[in-house]
Amino acid sequence: MLRIVEPEWLDTMPADDPRAIRTRSDLVRINWVMQHRWIIQNTLHRALTVPRRIVELGAGDGTLMLRLARKLAKHWGPVSVVLVDRQPAISKETVEAFSRLGWEVTTVTADVFDWLDRPEAEACDAMLANLFLHHFKPPDLATLLALAAPRAQHFLACEPRRSRLALGLSHLVWLLGCGPVTYHDAVISVRAGFTGDELTTLWPQGEWHLQERAIGPLTHFFYARRVAL
């Protein structure tokens, strides 16, 4: 399948639009079906011992990171988390839930390219992207990865797998109770997803150990780990 990147409806809506709120709720179910929280959690738990700083790009409402924090806090203790998204969708309740775990959270409302190019985008132990990289065409995606790589010891992404099977399954999200925006965007996301080593070829050269593979019928996984010199 040829990769096609088109605008998704959620990206055009204000954060407080009722359709956007419902779609973010739908995405919790989509992530559960795709098992992204478990994939990211297991990767981070194996990779990091006592991380100090984790960044999520395209963090949305922050609830995926919160669910990760609830599982990993007992192993790691306090962590500083930076949630970056161009829409201000993170609620006060979510921020307070991080605080109860002893985690410090910073929310950044900014274009990801602008933020990664700022001095305050300091180095981090891990940088995450969940259902985010597929929004970008290859030139912009290469730029994003080039900006992210110098700032992260570990970079991992869970994205839609681009295949005919995944495309067919994307038409069935209504069975999960998802709304029309989610239905539209699910199909668009699969067409813009990844296969093979497409992210590996865009990642900057250097001392990195790279993994890229399909996980199940729906998920494309990419993981870059900086090799100690």
Buried (B, 14 or more C-beta within 10 A) or exposed (E): EEBEBEEBBBEEBEBEBEBBBBBBBBBBBBBEEBBBBBBBBEBBBEBBEEBEBBBBBBBBBBBBBBBBBBBBBEEBEEBBBBBBBBBEBBEEEBBEBBEEBEBBBEBBBEEBEEBBEEEEBEEBBBBBBBBBBBBBEEEEBBBBBEBBBEBBBBBBBBBBBBBEEBBEBBEEBEEBEBBEBBBBBBBBBBBBBBBEEBBBEBBEEEEBEEEBEBBEEBBBBBBBBBEEE
